[in-house]
Amino acid sequence: MKYTLIRKTIVIFTVFLLLASCGKPERHSGKLTSHIPETATIILKIPNPQAFFNSLKNNDFLKDNTLLPPDLKEKIEVLKILENKSEALLCIQKETDSTYNFAYLSRDILPDSIPGWNARKSPQSSTPFREFTSKDQHIFSALTDSISILSSSKSLIDESLSLQVNNSENFQKMFSLSEGSTQTSLFLKNNKFNPKNPLLNIKDNLSKTEKWTMYDLNLSPGELLLSGIVSETDSLVVEEVPPFVKHSPAITPSTFKGMLALSPQNFSAQRDSITPEIRELLAVTDEIAIIFTETYDAAAFHTFDTEMAENAFSSSAVLHSNFRDHNIYKITPLQPFEETLPPFGLGKAVSYYTALNDFIVLSDQPEALTDLISQYQNKSTLAFQKFFKQLLESLPDAASTLAVASDSHFKELLFDKIVSRNLQQASFTKTESFPYLVIQALNEQRFTHTNIAMRKPGTSTTTQGISEKFNIALDADIALPPQWVTNHRNKRNEIVVQDVENNLYLISDKGKVLWKKKLNSPILGSINQVDLYKNGKLQLAFALEDGIYIVDRNGNDVSPFPVKVDHPITKGLAVFDYDHNKKYRFFITQNNTVVPFNSEGKRVSGFVFKGTSSAIINPPKHIRLGNRDYIVVQEENGTLHLLHRTGRNRVQVKGKINFSGNEVYPYKNKFTTTNASGDLVQVDEQGRLNSISLELDGEHGIYATSKTLATMSDNIFTVKTNKYELDYGIYTKPEIFYIDNKIYVAITDMQAKKVYIFDSNAKLMGNSPVYGTSAIDLRKGSNGGLEFVTQGEKDKLISYRM
């Protein structure tokens, strides 16, 4: 059973997550849960607050819909003053229908002041606290048991500091399910939502016993997944309902507004109120679909004996008509499941039925049945909608209940039910970009495993070829353009990027911020991946001005790094693996010297290169020609050094090069670059130098592989001998990507904010150019297609798929 999937689905709760809740406190245990306020009704357990708040800000659904009341949203803004590095509990108290308060429990260091706020210490008490005021807002902070508490309410902070403990047994059991999880978990106290029948209007007759619901939240820019466990209440049936195969989408027309699929056991408590005909029909049924459209409602029973199922209506059935070889019968009007219809459907009694393969379909009008027959025969049903099938791939294969909404009003009604008790100011009116809301439940013993999911399809930037996968905003403007790295656990692509406040981010291929790490300065050059311990686990290696840093995929430093240096590093880190055996050499540049370090973080002994007489203009580069290795160093005065691994001179270049600033490449078995005059300059292994006029301008850019040369000069892009004339602009140097034996060349017009992707014949790929403001990084995606990342606006990165 895919219970981890079950815990993925409630994004909408996610917002209101922030609204939050909690339990009670014990004073000297040092546990966050011991300081949960008793009156909290929403609690968020946040293992990685930085990632969570970034995901919350960048989720497309939450940008357009109101889950956080303005009052609470404004109050929570103060959490930005914390570093948000440690696991936290966000506890939310509903004071009135429009007033909410929060208590934030963590081990972050509390500030002594807040810019723009007045501060004062509380009178002497057993646990002193600070009060901050700004206009009509008040924030309270206290430290107890090494736990920091920040709250918008004096009464809430008093509860958190209280010696009393009142975490119920039910809460403790639900909370234990989140232990060890890296996902944010949402806990709701006495929520009325019933996943076993999400259309049912549950009266406020919940048990007096405290009951908690737990959901794990998975947020990415285009997806909301909330999955978890709902404990049964006394007002609901405590009966395990076996899972069923999802037949209902096959009979649901693509024009539907909403659909609810149930097992017959879901109606066991209402068996006495169901008509004899429906009761007899349920005996040979394994799944019921209640279908809502703009003009009619229908009920479809998936049977394992259609002939026996039709016997339920034998006493009153009269042939009405025949449509495409299917008889439509008129029957005595019935109310099959009255309680599930208002306010969702028309709520009329059914008077007609037809048999359609393994389904018995009922409605109040014969036209509804003819439409269902047509849609079924034409395969124009939900089961054949490509995006719906993709959405189901993230959910378990079977369930006891399945609800799907496609109509905005229908989705809004379901959302209102989901948050009806805990949040009354939510607004879900902008759901068009998310085609389906899916609610899935699996009943087991005294718990119901629940999934709530919404996903946004990739939005095509034009009509074909390249489409936007997601775009997200960082907490500050981008400093180091985004690039791909590999997740060694699942081999999927992930993104690293740094902002101007020196925060390094790791972001999933779905746009979810996995973590944010504060560095002490900008990264020089690009980020490399290494397998330092030769065990298949990859780390990120990069240079800052003060040293070499290597961090693991969780953002933690990897011993023995960082390695600090006495003099500033001036160029990006160069990582060499000469023999592809993971015996790495990490080269740093310090103005006019290069220094190699080994995997133990120690300087490599025996490297004899004494440095250059002028500044080094590019990081050192490893090039192999034939079976010989060369370390290439470009000097500002025009000297090209071609070194042995040991640092001694391997080839004496016969002449100097007035370097253009472009790197050296191993093009056509020669060391190849360009000079400031726009000539192609090549050096062979005997040190002989040759120049070829390319008539490139002074600001040109080049990139080369062993057989392919690409240049960008003025507005002329060239790859091999093929040319493409562009509009005049400010272009990045071309970059060649060799993927699955195909060449792709990318350039970006920084002025017009356009990304161009060409093939080896200088022909534009797909519908490029597309929007972008930096050089791109192109890779093969997990689905077999191509993906690239680039910068968008100053603080945004964009992921595209091809």
C-alpha atoms as one frame of an Amber mdcrd trajectory, in Angstrom:
protein
   0.000   0.000   0.000   1.508   3.336  -0.975   0.915   5.046   2.346   3.744
   7.483   1.751   1.847   8.619  -1.302  -1.209   8.811   0.821   0.582  11.386
   2.867   1.154  13.716  -0.011  -1.916  15.538  -0.908  -3.362  18.598   0.693
  -1.854  21.668  -0.581  -4.724  23.755   0.218  -4.380  22.897   3.787  -0.901
  23.916   3.291  -1.735  27.511   3.184  -3.993  27.443   5.918  -1.388  25.345
   7.444   0.276  28.463   8.208  -2.693  29.231  10.148  -2.032  26.567  12.501
  -2.409  24.768  15.734  -0.977  23.066  18.705  -1.424  21.197  21.905   0.035
  21.993  25.389   3.214  22.278  27.389   5.400  20.690  29.932   8.088  22.913
  31.150  11.448  21.333  31.571  11.423  18.549  28.982  13.121  20.625  26.288
  10.712  19.245  23.688   8.917  21.557  21.305   5.679  19.615  21.778   5.779
  20.347  25.509   5.117  24.014  24.791   2.220  23.727  22.369  -0.565  26.097
  23.483  -3.671  24.248  24.616  -6.008  26.440  22.553  -4.171  25.885  19.271
  -6.303  24.064  16.706  -3.851  23.998  13.791  -0.236  22.881  14.134   2.466
  22.763  11.520   5.545  20.689  12.178   8.205  22.183   9.908  11.506  20.248
   9.702  13.008  22.760   7.255  11.431  26.210   7.704  13.532  27.881   5.011
  12.396  25.369   2.383   8.791  25.446   3.599   8.349  29.227   3.533  10.002
  29.403   0.107   7.679  26.690  -1.217   4.691  28.447   0.269   5.642  31.715
  -1.415   6.212  30.102  -4.812   3.196  27.792  -5.006   1.036  28.878  -7.942
  -2.228  27.898  -6.257  -1.454  29.824  -3.082  -0.442  32.910  -5.057  -3.956
  33.216  -6.489  -6.163  31.927  -3.661  -6.615  33.182  -0.113  -5.837  30.587
   2.497  -4.274  32.824   5.108  -6.556  35.513   6.524  -4.974  38.953   6.051
  -4.803  39.387   9.814  -2.713  36.251  10.312  -0.649  36.677   7.147   0.495
  40.089   8.374   1.337  38.747  11.810   3.406  35.838  10.485   5.595  38.219
   8.458   7.581  38.843  11.643   9.029  35.309  11.387  11.428  36.692   8.780
  13.543  38.062  11.618  14.548  34.489  12.560  17.183  32.494  10.733  14.636
  29.660  10.422  17.311  26.992  10.475  15.962  24.615  13.101  12.870  22.426
  13.146   9.844  24.403  14.262   6.207  24.131  15.285   3.820  26.801  14.052
   0.766  26.736  16.306  -2.335  28.678  15.290  -5.218  29.702  17.454  -8.567
  30.820  16.095  -9.718  33.655  18.344 -12.726  34.695  16.248 -13.879  33.939
  12.697 -11.630  36.749  11.469  -8.874  36.857  14.102  -6.065  34.328  14.390
  -2.943  34.246  16.536   0.206  32.168  16.315   2.968  30.775  18.491   6.188
  29.744  16.777   8.362  27.256  18.671  11.936  26.592  17.562  15.551  26.575
  18.669  16.458  29.635  16.603  18.116  32.541  18.386  15.612  35.235  19.319
  16.528  38.827  18.433  16.860  41.514  21.070  15.238  44.015  18.715  13.122
  44.202  15.570  13.824  47.042  13.117  11.038  49.622  13.328   9.507  48.100
  16.488   9.680  49.319  20.085  10.864  46.754  22.623  10.425  46.379  26.357
  11.071  43.616  28.846   8.227  42.142  30.841   8.094  42.653  34.621  10.100
  40.135  36.562   8.512  36.704  36.427   9.614  33.093  36.463  10.160  33.288
  32.703  10.674  36.867  31.487   9.648  37.757  27.962  10.003  40.683  25.595
   7.163  42.646  24.018   7.626  44.364  20.658   5.110  46.924  19.416   4.582
  48.655  16.080   1.433  50.708  15.580  -1.372  48.374  16.715   0.677  45.156
  16.445   2.232  43.264  19.348   4.788  40.447  19.235   5.990  38.552  22.304
   9.158  36.476  22.649  10.531  34.238  25.366  13.219  31.608  25.898  12.553
  28.535  28.025  14.132  25.059  28.133  16.417  26.207  25.259  13.253  26.692
  23.185  12.518  30.035  21.553   8.893  31.150  21.468   7.606  33.941  19.257
   3.896  34.772  19.440   1.359  37.340  18.346  -0.642  36.887  21.548   0.181
  37.422  25.226  -2.254  34.678  26.232  -0.683  32.212  23.778   2.823  32.815
  25.065   1.506  32.387  28.604   0.062  29.019  27.553   3.383  28.006  25.993
   5.205  28.908  29.185   2.705  27.146  31.433   3.789  24.159  33.482   0.668
  22.202  32.542   0.831  19.506  29.889  -2.276  18.419  28.013  -1.146  16.711
  24.813  -3.871  14.118  24.364  -3.081  10.497  23.634  -4.704  10.924  20.230
  -2.418  13.865  19.365   0.665  12.011  20.546  -0.187   9.043  18.332  -0.801
  11.261  15.306   2.341  13.296  15.974   4.448  10.142  16.203   3.525   9.379
  12.579   5.505  12.437  11.500   8.680  11.477  13.355  11.633  11.179  11.028
   9.766  12.760   8.100  11.496  15.552   6.211   8.154  16.897   4.967   6.083
  19.528   6.704   3.211  17.929   8.627  -0.137  19.583   9.293  -2.279  18.725
  12.340  -5.926  19.807  12.577  -7.977  19.566  15.736 -11.558  18.250  15.405
 -11.818  18.986  11.702 -15.215  18.076  10.183 -13.953  17.005   6.774 -14.989
  13.424   6.000 -12.734  11.865   3.335 -14.916   8.721   3.282 -17.622  10.839
   1.670 -16.380  14.377   0.973 -19.818  15.490  -0.287 -21.601  14.543   2.910
 -22.758  17.468   5.021 -21.548  16.471   8.478 -23.388  18.156  11.314 -21.387
  19.566  14.187 -21.979  16.507  16.334 -18.391  15.452  16.767 -17.353  13.426
  19.773 -16.343  15.400  22.836 -13.115  13.401  22.752 -10.303  15.371  21.169
  -9.478  14.100  17.669  -6.580  15.148  15.462  -5.999  14.808  11.744  -2.456
  14.635  10.307  -1.320  15.458   6.763   2.105  15.574   5.175   2.467  18.514
   2.796   4.330  18.449  -0.465   4.503  21.844  -2.164   6.070  22.668  -5.484
   5.245  25.657  -7.700   2.694  23.762  -9.782   1.496  21.116  -7.353  -0.350
  20.744  -4.056  -0.178  17.357  -2.390  -1.564  16.653   1.037  -1.555  13.112
   2.333  -2.118  11.747   5.758  -4.399  10.115   8.237  -7.810  11.053   9.576
  -8.823   9.340  12.808 -12.438   8.204  13.023 -14.958  10.113  15.165 -17.941
   8.664  16.938 -20.267  10.213  14.398 -18.754   8.248  11.524 -18.928   4.565
  10.709 -15.958   2.620  12.001 -15.931  -0.027   9.309 -13.045  -1.021   7.101
 -14.008  -0.568   3.460 -12.017  -2.705   1.045 -10.323  -0.802  -1.767 -11.813
  -0.934  -5.223 -10.368  -0.649  -8.699 -11.072   2.816 -10.089 -13.682   2.102
 -12.771 -15.606   5.349 -12.364 -13.392   7.578 -14.555 -14.261   5.294 -17.500
 -17.949   6.292 -17.292 -17.446   9.956 -16.274 -17.813  12.283 -19.290 -14.997
  14.727 -19.951 -17.550  17.553 -19.596 -18.221  16.662 -15.955 -18.144  19.200
 -13.129 -17.520  16.702 -10.369 -17.559  12.988  -9.643 -17.663  10.910  -6.474
 -16.801   7.191  -6.544 -17.640   5.042  -3.518 -17.706   1.427  -2.391 -21.107
  -0.034  -1.436 -19.826  -0.403   2.123 -19.730   3.383   2.425 -23.537   3.279
   2.648 -23.795   0.543   5.270 -24.857   3.013   7.952 -27.600   4.425   5.697
 -28.827   1.027   4.486 -32.222   1.411   6.170 -32.873   4.741   4.409 -31.979
   3.420   0.929 -34.792   2.181  -1.319 -35.174  -1.616  -1.777 -34.251  -1.349
  -5.464 -30.967   0.422  -4.730 -30.235  -1.977  -1.862 -30.670  -4.930  -4.239
 -28.486  -3.224  -6.837 -25.741  -2.609  -4.267 -25.575  -6.348  -3.583 -24.056
  -6.965  -7.039 -22.028  -3.736  -7.220 -18.402  -3.102  -6.345 -18.284   0.655
  -7.119 -20.724   3.550  -7.432 -20.027   6.812  -9.289 -22.144   9.883  -8.690
 -21.602  12.212 -11.656 -22.392  15.914 -11.798 -22.555  17.913 -15.050 -23.896
  21.315 -16.017 -27.304  19.928 -17.125 -27.769  16.633 -15.317 -26.693  14.347
 -12.484 -26.272  10.596 -12.847 -25.410   7.559 -10.740 -23.377   4.728 -12.331
 -23.101   1.333 -10.623 -20.195  -0.876 -11.703 -21.528  -4.420 -11.339 -20.055
  -7.900 -11.505 -23.364  -9.281 -12.865 -25.253  -6.819 -15.087 -28.193  -9.157
 -15.736 -28.785  -9.701 -12.032 -28.356  -5.969 -11.431 -31.179  -5.176 -13.878
 -33.512  -7.455 -11.880 -33.625  -4.730  -9.236 -35.897  -2.716 -11.570 -37.834
  -5.565 -13.165 -41.097  -4.718 -11.414 -41.339  -1.150 -12.788 -39.023  -0.921
 -15.817 -40.694   0.067 -19.105 -38.735   0.435 -22.339 -38.518   4.123 -23.190
 -36.146   4.175 -26.195 -33.114   2.597 -27.790 -29.940   4.590 -28.440 -26.999
   3.060 -30.301 -28.096  -0.468 -29.392 -28.611   0.385 -25.733 -32.096   0.196
 -24.209 -33.156   3.070 -21.983 -35.853   2.196 -19.426 -38.223   4.342 -17.433
 -38.626   3.273 -13.779 -40.449   4.375 -10.667 -38.666   7.534  -9.396 -35.997
   6.757  -6.775 -33.819   8.795  -4.437 -30.604   6.764  -4.368 -28.276   8.941
  -2.227 -30.058  12.154  -1.419 -27.573  13.234   1.226 -24.672  13.397  -1.240
 -26.245  15.780  -3.741 -27.034  19.218  -2.274 -25.372  21.605  -2.719 -23.283
  19.893  -5.391 -25.853  18.452  -7.790 -29.418  18.986  -8.905 -30.741  16.596
  -6.288 -33.567  15.145  -8.444 -34.951  11.637  -8.176 -33.793   9.203 -10.891
 -36.441   7.918 -13.310 -34.418   6.280 -16.115 -31.653   3.707 -16.406 -29.592
   1.916 -19.021 -27.041  -0.894 -19.011 -23.710   0.158 -20.494 -21.277  -2.755
 -20.510 -20.554  -3.390 -16.803 -22.377  -0.263 -15.643 -25.976   0.376 -14.681
 -26.495   4.112 -15.175 -29.420   6.081 -13.691 -30.542   9.675 -14.155 -33.616
  11.878 -13.985 -33.733  12.404 -17.772 -33.149  10.133 -20.780 -30.985  12.759
 -22.503 -28.423  12.293 -19.764 -28.162   8.599 -20.591 -27.783   9.192 -24.324
 -24.979  11.665 -23.603 -23.213   9.172 -21.337 -23.530   6.434 -23.959 -22.037
   8.736 -26.619 -19.149   9.866 -24.438 -18.398   6.299 -23.365 -18.392   4.942
 -26.918 -16.271   7.850 -28.181 -13.785   7.349 -25.323 -14.409  10.948 -24.367
 -14.372  10.222 -20.667 -12.170  11.143 -17.728 -10.186   7.889 -17.971  -8.859
   8.954 -21.381  -7.766  12.446 -20.330  -3.959  12.370 -20.474  -3.335  14.859
 -17.689  -5.762  13.102 -15.333  -3.889   9.845 -15.861  -0.612  11.603 -15.106
  -2.048  13.036 -11.906  -3.189   9.591 -10.739   0.354   8.253 -11.131   1.308
  10.019  -7.904  -1.530   8.359  -5.981  -2.175   4.772  -4.832  -3.673   2.353
  -7.337  -6.850   1.735  -5.338  -8.945   3.465  -2.707 -12.251   3.296  -0.893
 -13.307   6.765  -2.066 -12.380   8.905  -5.048 -13.664  12.450  -5.616 -12.666
  14.519  -8.645 -13.684  18.117  -9.364 -13.046  19.958 -12.624 -15.498  22.845
 -12.348 -14.228  25.904 -10.445 -17.398  26.200  -8.384 -17.335  22.500  -7.568
 -13.667  22.711  -6.486 -14.476  25.726  -4.346 -17.289  23.854  -2.591 -14.984
  20.920  -1.835 -12.237  23.214  -0.573 -14.720  24.908   1.720 -15.603  21.521
   3.191 -11.969  20.637   3.720 -11.277  23.758   5.794 -14.806  24.390   7.069
 -14.044  24.080  10.777 -10.538  25.469  11.059 -10.534  28.320   8.573 -13.512
  30.434   7.614 -11.911  33.258   5.638 -10.357  31.162   2.902 -11.249  31.946
  -0.700 -10.743  29.462  -3.559 -12.065  31.227  -6.613  -9.045  31.005  -8.941
  -8.595  27.338  -9.722  -8.794  27.311 -13.519  -5.084  26.640 -14.045  -5.391
  23.428 -11.989  -7.657  21.162 -14.114  -8.561  18.671 -11.394  -8.901  18.513
  -7.644  -8.575  14.875  -6.567  -9.529  13.540  -3.135  -8.760   9.924  -2.368
  -9.400   7.930   0.798  -8.573   4.404   1.955 -10.348   3.167   5.073  -8.467
   0.895   7.414  -9.546  -0.022  10.931 -10.025   3.223  12.897  -8.137   5.455
  10.455  -8.740   6.801   6.977  -5.659   7.386   4.840  -6.291  10.468   2.732
  -4.774  12.150  -0.315  -5.740  15.564  -1.668  -3.980  16.584  -4.871  -3.885
  19.361  -7.440  -1.340  19.785 -10.206  -0.837  22.421 -12.849   0.114  21.259
 -16.347   3.214  22.824 -17.903   2.209  26.150 -19.404   3.331  26.411 -22.999
   5.152  29.657 -23.689   4.143  29.406 -27.332   2.484  26.821 -29.477   5.080
  24.072 -29.668   8.495  22.730 -28.742   9.544  24.461 -25.510   7.225  24.954
 -22.558   7.663  26.454 -19.136   7.777  23.862 -16.394   7.853  26.246 -13.424
   9.241  29.555 -12.246   9.980  30.430  -8.638  11.159  33.472  -6.714  14.095
  33.414  -4.314  14.270  35.511  -1.161  16.636  37.960  -2.882  17.935  38.736
  -6.377  19.951  36.028  -8.135  23.758  36.410  -8.114  24.959  33.050  -9.502
  22.804  31.823 -12.427  21.025  28.499 -11.849  22.681  25.258 -12.917  21.756
  21.581 -12.823  23.215  19.038 -10.422  22.328  15.374  -9.934  20.445  13.822
  -7.010  22.462  10.650  -6.449  19.528   8.946  -4.702  17.059   9.011  -7.579
  19.239  10.291 -10.457  16.869  13.219 -11.017  18.043  16.713 -11.840  18.130
  19.390  -9.157  19.032  23.083  -9.314  21.629  25.070  -7.397  21.574  28.872
  -7.369  22.909  31.661  -5.141  21.292  35.003  -4.343  22.887  38.389  -3.642
  22.573  37.815   0.110  24.907  34.820  -0.372  22.225  32.202   0.236  22.826
  28.942  -1.639  19.655  27.051  -2.620  19.039  23.450  -3.657  15.784  23.141
  -5.593  14.042  20.015  -6.901  13.143  19.454 -10.560   9.568  20.353  -9.600
  10.562  23.735  -8.204  10.488  22.879  -4.504  13.176  24.573  -2.408  14.847
  21.706  -0.534  17.160  23.879   1.542  18.833  27.270   1.778  22.326  27.726
   3.221  23.869  31.065   4.170  27.420  31.457   2.870  29.839  34.202   3.881
  30.523  35.528   0.357  29.637  35.007  -3.316  30.613  31.748  -5.028  33.423
  32.224  -7.554  32.803  30.603 -10.932  30.484  27.602 -11.047  29.623  24.671
  -8.767  31.084  21.199  -9.364  29.812  17.807  -8.212  32.211  15.256  -6.760
  32.017  11.809  -5.155  34.522  12.537  -2.418  34.177   9.187  -0.625  33.844
   7.065  -3.800  30.536   5.599  -2.591  28.145   6.980  -5.206  27.051   9.902
  -3.023  27.575  13.263  -4.686  28.601  16.518  -3.049  28.742  20.145  -4.196
  32.218  21.682  -4.466  32.887  25.396  -4.935  35.220  28.203  -3.985  34.581
  31.324  -1.950  37.133  34.069  -1.546  38.414  32.493   1.677  38.606  28.833
   0.765  37.345  25.595  -0.788  33.923  24.359   0.339  32.258  20.968  -0.150
  28.722  20.336   1.128  26.522  17.243   0.963  23.040  17.125  -0.553  21.576
  18.341   2.756  23.776  21.447   2.746  26.116  20.225   5.508  29.875  20.700
   5.284  31.767  17.535   4.328  34.898  16.831   6.363  37.708  17.820   6.017
  36.248  20.798   4.169  36.005  23.767   4.167  39.703  24.364   3.654  40.530
  27.998   4.391  43.397  29.910   2.734  45.465  32.891   3.814  45.230  34.893
   0.572  42.017  35.607  -1.391  40.948  33.223  -4.146  40.384  35.176  -7.370
  38.881  32.655  -9.820  36.420  29.792  -9.671  37.312  26.326  -8.405  38.762
  23.924 -11.009  38.172  20.227 -10.261  40.237  17.640 -12.133  39.738  13.863
 -12.158  42.560  12.890 -14.485  41.938   9.153 -14.718  38.223   9.117 -13.835
  39.015   7.258 -10.596  37.712   9.993  -8.262  41.200  10.972  -7.077  40.279
  14.630  -7.308  42.546  17.633  -7.546  41.002  20.935  -6.472  42.795  23.894
  -8.067  42.393  27.423  -6.755  43.732  30.615  -8.311  45.201  33.407  -6.162
  45.910  36.252  -8.569  49.043  34.865 -10.285  49.444  31.488  -8.585  47.565
  28.193  -8.808  47.466  25.800  -5.866  46.161  22.195  -6.007  44.561  20.389
  -3.060  43.722  16.690  -2.772  40.542  14.998  -1.490  41.913  15.143   2.053
  42.006  18.930   1.843  45.810  19.052   1.812  48.043  20.897  -0.625  49.444
  18.547  -3.255  53.138  18.101  -2.642  55.419  17.979  -5.639  53.470  20.499
  -7.743  56.333  22.654  -8.956  54.609  25.455 -10.915  55.836  28.693  -9.343
  53.136  30.957 -10.723  52.932  33.611 -13.407  54.400  37.046 -13.877  50.952
  38.597 -14.434  47.393  37.818 -13.328  45.713  34.584 -14.424  42.612  35.425
 -16.481  40.647  32.115 -16.314  40.621  29.181 -13.882  43.172  26.482 -14.820
  41.763  23.868 -17.180  42.491  20.175 -17.734  42.717  19.123 -21.390  43.656
  15.695 -22.702  45.009  15.365 -26.259  45.635  11.764 -27.242  46.995  10.072
 -24.132  48.608  13.183 -22.643  47.216  15.393 -19.903  47.751  19.135 -19.865
  46.959  21.780 -17.278  46.217  24.981 -19.198  46.870  28.381 -17.600  46.204
  31.677 -19.413  48.209  34.684 -18.311  47.160  38.306 -18.731  50.426  39.185
 -20.505  49.644  36.684 -23.306  51.586  33.670 -22.068  49.884  30.291 -22.463
  51.218  27.692 -20.027  50.760  24.024 -20.943  51.761  22.085 -17.835  52.309
  18.496 -16.797  50.268  17.114 -13.877  53.254  17.873 -11.673  53.202  21.541
 -12.681  56.363  21.455 -14.736  56.245  22.954 -18.218  55.176  20.327 -20.773
  55.058  22.377 -23.991  56.841  25.652 -24.630  54.446  27.833 -26.680  56.327
  29.706 -29.373  54.842  33.148 -29.012  52.288  35.077 -27.027  48.543  35.502
 -27.540  46.642  38.725 -26.991  43.844  36.798 -25.247  40.252  37.861 -25.871
  39.161  36.500 -22.486  37.679  33.308 -23.930  38.817  29.958 -22.567  41.085
  27.440 -24.290  39.378  24.411 -25.888  40.723  21.122 -27.381  39.353  21.820
 -30.868  40.688  19.602 -33.717  43.485  18.219 -31.501  44.907  21.678 -30.872
  44.705  24.114 -27.982  42.233  26.632 -29.383  41.105  30.074 -28.315  40.761
  33.556 -29.857  42.676  36.796 -29.608  41.395  40.329 -29.095  41.482  40.912
 -32.860  38.871  38.202 -33.424  41.261  35.612 -34.873  41.099  31.915 -34.092
  44.411  30.978 -32.421  45.597  27.357 -32.265  48.640  25.781 -30.635  49.789
  22.242 -31.429  51.602  19.839 -29.091  54.951  21.081 -30.355  54.073  24.600
 -29.224  53.645  25.993 -32.734  51.149  28.841 -32.909  48.800  29.555 -35.817
  46.146  32.251 -36.354  43.109  32.149 -38.638  41.072  35.269 -39.290  37.401
  34.842 -38.341  36.609  38.562 -38.486  35.001  38.456 -35.051  34.360  41.696
 -33.168  36.139  42.624 -29.969  33.300  41.440 -27.689  32.862  38.037 -29.319
  32.342  34.730 -27.541  33.347  31.190 -28.491  32.804  27.621 -27.303  34.291
  24.464 -28.785  34.293  20.691 -28.460  36.802  18.390 -30.147  35.014  18.739
 -33.504  32.577  21.652 -33.254  33.235  25.389 -32.959  30.499  27.931 -32.149
  30.991  31.702 -32.208  28.884  34.761 -31.428  29.984  38.099 -32.866  27.896
  41.248 -33.293  24.577  39.736 -34.361  26.010  36.712 -36.219  25.854  33.278
 -34.603  27.958  30.548 -36.230  28.224  26.826 -35.520  30.636  24.886 -37.710
  30.215  26.727 -41.029  26.512  27.453 -40.535  25.430  31.011 -39.751  22.312
  32.614 -38.273  21.699  36.351 -38.282  20.081  37.663 -35.085  18.802  41.042
 -33.984  21.498  43.274 -32.510  21.760  42.810 -28.784  24.025  41.890 -25.873
  24.644  38.137 -26.107  26.219  35.614 -23.785  28.940  33.460 -25.277  27.559
  30.352 -27.003  27.585  27.097 -25.044  27.523  23.636 -26.597  25.619  20.764
 -24.999  26.221  17.249 -26.359  23.274  15.021 -25.377  22.389  11.602 -26.847
  24.743  12.124 -29.785  23.137  15.443 -30.685  24.550  18.937 -30.464  22.583
  21.826 -28.981  24.000  25.340 -28.810  22.482  28.003 -26.556  22.933  31.778
 -26.341  20.984  34.443 -24.451  20.284  38.011 -25.516  20.623  39.781 -22.174
  19.148  42.994 -23.549  16.018  41.523 -25.167  15.771  38.767 -22.482  15.565
  35.937 -25.010  17.072  32.446 -24.903  17.964  30.888 -28.273  18.641  27.169
 -28.761  20.116  25.937 -32.060  21.034  22.578 -33.524  24.406  21.860 -35.168
  23.129  23.359 -38.443  22.377  26.710 -36.762  18.645  26.072 -37.008  16.434
  27.256 -34.151  14.983  24.458 -32.026  11.249  24.271 -31.361   9.723  27.628
 -30.599  12.814  29.402 -29.301  13.562  32.104 -28.408  11.851  31.947 -25.024
  12.099  34.314 -22.074  15.324  34.288 -20.035  17.978  36.681 -18.703  21.067
  34.491 -18.180  23.034  31.711 -19.814  21.212  28.390 -19.560  22.102  24.909
 -18.339  20.638  22.133 -20.516  20.256  18.492 -19.508  18.305  15.359 -20.252
  15.289  15.223 -17.947  13.916  12.301 -15.946  11.114  11.796 -18.485  13.567
  11.389 -21.360  13.064  14.877 -22.779  15.341  17.878 -22.373  15.130  20.473
 -19.615  16.968  23.738 -19.085  17.141  26.384 -16.391  17.759  30.100 -16.680
  17.204  33.282 -14.730  13.959  35.171 -15.272  13.312  38.395 -13.393  15.993
  39.561 -10.950  14.852  37.204  -8.191  13.313  34.386 -10.267  14.553  31.275
 -12.000  12.682  29.444 -14.752  12.716  25.773 -15.701  11.746  24.838 -19.255
  11.124  21.458 -20.875  11.748  20.611 -24.522
